[in-house]
Amino acid sequence: MIFEQSFKIGVRDIDSHLRLTNRALLGMFEDVSSAHSDTIGCGVGNIRETGLSWVIMHWKIKVIRRPAYGEKITIKTWVAGMKKLYMFRQYQVVDHEGQTIAIGNSKWVLTNLQSGAIKIPQWIVDGYGIYEKTVFDAYQIEKLKEPECEASYGAEYKVPCSAIDLNGHMNNLYYLDAAADSMDPERYLSGVFDYFEMMYKKESTLGEVLKCQVYENDGETLFAFRDEGGRHIHAIVLLKQLLHF
């Protein structure tokens, strides 16, 4: 029930301080999730055969210690719970000494590429199994909400060709880029965001212009991405600075 994969931190994975970036960490989480799904026949490698694809709905991540360039890490993942349409997947990142350096929780929906979201079939439930260990308090994730107060400022982000993924819409990792590009540069570059969440509500397509409302509060910044008309939320991103003693 627990699947694990090892990674070595490379040049493309680090920031100016030679530390693993949030974007690179999420990419590794995606890789280990897909590899786990491949083993039971419902991963990316099986899409042509099954017509099924997992779509991420929510990430919740906490970094305890950032690994540096050249370090080897192991990411462990397992399914802690399922609810009809949704799967809740856990992540534990350990260093070469076996110490936990990051944890994550995620919510996924299974989609049929022709008809959309479907109920998770029993053969997939049985294939993963349920390991009732959680890295946070519970395997479910509370929804992010846009604050009722006025935004600190706004920005726009146009979905580029490079952001389109195998499902034909903006890949979830690019919302971290969109958040970075929407944030005050000085605040973003001077911050270390060791806790972050991303919740997705609506697909974003090639060339679409997203209106972003940015809410700043001490060491916390929330980004609400809406369609150009401002009616529908596509995604909410939360970046938070944590103090380590």
N, C-alpha and C positions, 0 to 999 in steps of 0.2 A: 504493500500500500504506500510505502514511502519510496520515492524515486529521487535519485541524486545525480548531479553532474558537476564536474570540476571545471574551473576556468582560470586562466592566467591573465592578470590585468595588463592590457597592452596600451600602446600609444593612443589609439582611437578612443580609449575608455576613460581618459583622464582629463583633468582641468589644468589650469596654470600652476596649481600647487602639487601636481602629479598625483592627485587623489581621484578615486573612482567617482564619476558623475552620476547623478540621479538617472539621467537618460540611459547611460550604459548599463546601470543596474537593472532598469526595467527591461532593456533588451535581453539581458541574460535571463530574467524571469520568464520572458516570452519563450526563449529558446528551451529552457528546461521544461516549461509547461507543454510545449509542442512535442518534445522528445518523449515525455511521459505519455501523452495521448497517442503517439505513434505506436507505443508498445501494446495498446489495447485495441488498435484499429480504428481510432476516430481522430487522428491528428491531421496535420497539413499534408502528410504523405499519402493520406487515404481519401482526400477530397474528391478526386476523379471517380473513385469507386463508390463512395458513400453519398456524395453530394451534400455533406454536412461540414459545418465550420463553426468553431467556437469564437464568439465575439465578446470582448471584455466590456464590462459595464462599470466597474469601480475598482480602483487601486487604493490601498492604504498601506503606506510604507514608513518604517522608522529605521534610521541608520544609527547604530550605536557607536561604531568606529568605522571610519572610511579606510578601506585598504588602499595601498599605494601601488604605483607602477611596479610591475614585476611580481607582485604577490600572487600566490595561488589561493583560491577560495573554492569552497564546495557549497553548492546550493541544493538544499533538500526541499522537496515539495510533496504535498499530499492533499487529498480531498477530505475536508472536515465535515461537510454537510451538503445536502442537495434538497431543493424545494421545487418540484415539478419542472419549471423552466430554468431554474438557476442552479449553478454549481459554485461552491465556495472553496477556493483553493488557498492553502497556506504555504508560506515560504520561510525557511530558516537558512541564513548564510553563516557559515563557520569558517574561521581561518585555519592555518596549518597547525595551530595548537588546539584546535577543537573548540575555540571560544566563539560564542554567538556574536556576530558583529552587525547583523541587520535582520529584520523580520518583516514579513509582509502578509497581507490578506487580500483576496481578490474575489470578485463576483463575475461569473461568466454566464452567457446564455448560448444555448445550442441553436443554430439556425440551419434550416434547409435553404440552399442557395436559390431554390425556385420559389418557395412559399413563405420563407421567413422563420421566425422563432417557433420551435416545437418543444413538446414535452420530452424530457430526457428518457430514452428507451431503457428498458431494464438491463439489456446486455451491456450498456455503457456503465450503468450504476454498479453492476456486478464486476465489471472489468476493473474499475478504479478501487472499489471497496471504500468504506468510510472509516477513517482513522480520527477518532474524536479528540484530537489534541489541537488546541488553538494557541496562536502566538500572541494574540490580544485577548481581551476578556471574553469575547464570544466569536463564533465563526461568521455570524451575520454582520453587515456593515450598515451603520446609520447613514441616511441620505444627507448629502451636503445641500445647504440652502443658501440662496442669495440673501444677504443682509437687507433689512428694510430701510436702513439709513442711506443717505446719498453717497454715491460712489466718489472716491478720491479723484479719479480721472478716468478717461476713456481712451481706447485705441482701436485700430482696425488690423485684421489679419486676413490676407487673401490666400486661399488654399493653393499651394503650388503643385506642379506635376510630381515632384519628388516625394510628396507626402501620401500619394495614393497607394493603397496596399492591395493584397490579393482579393479582398472583398469589394474593391472598387470605390472605396471612400477613404477619407483621411485617416491614416494610421494613428493609433492612440498616443504613440510616443511624441508625435509632432505637437500635441497640445502643450508639452513642456517647452518646446521651442516657441510656440505662440505666446505662452505666458512670459517667457524670458524677453521676447521682443516687445511685449506690451507693457512691461514694467519699467520704472525709472531705472536707467542704466547703473547709476551709482548705487542705488539700493540693492539691485540684483547682484552686481559684481562684488559688493562688500559683504554679502550675506552667505551663510552656509545653512541650507535648508535640509535639516536632517529628518524632518517629518513632512510628508506630503501625501495628498490625496488627489485623485482625479476621478470624477464621475461623469459618465457619458449618457446623454438622453436622446440625441438625434444625430444621424450621420451627416458629415460635412463632405461636400463633393468638390471636384476639381473646379477651380476658379471662383468658388463661392467666397463672398466677403463676409467675415464674421465681425460683429461689433462686440468689443470687449469692455466690460465695466470692471474697474480695478478698485478693490476695497483694501485699504491699508490700516493696520491696527497693531502698533508696537512691532513685535517680531513676526507678525502674521500677515500674509497677503492672500486675498481671495480674488479669483478671476472668473467672471461669468461671461461665457461666450454665447452670443445670440445671433440669430439670422439678421440680415441687413435691415429688415423691417422692424426688428426688435421684439417680435412677438414670441418666438420660441427659443428656449435655451438649448444649445447643442451640448455644452459641457461646462462643468465647474471644476476649477483647479484651486487647490489650497496648498500654499507653501508656508512652512512654519520653521522658525529658528528655535533650536533647543540649546539650553545651557548645560555643558558638561563640567563636572567638578572632579 
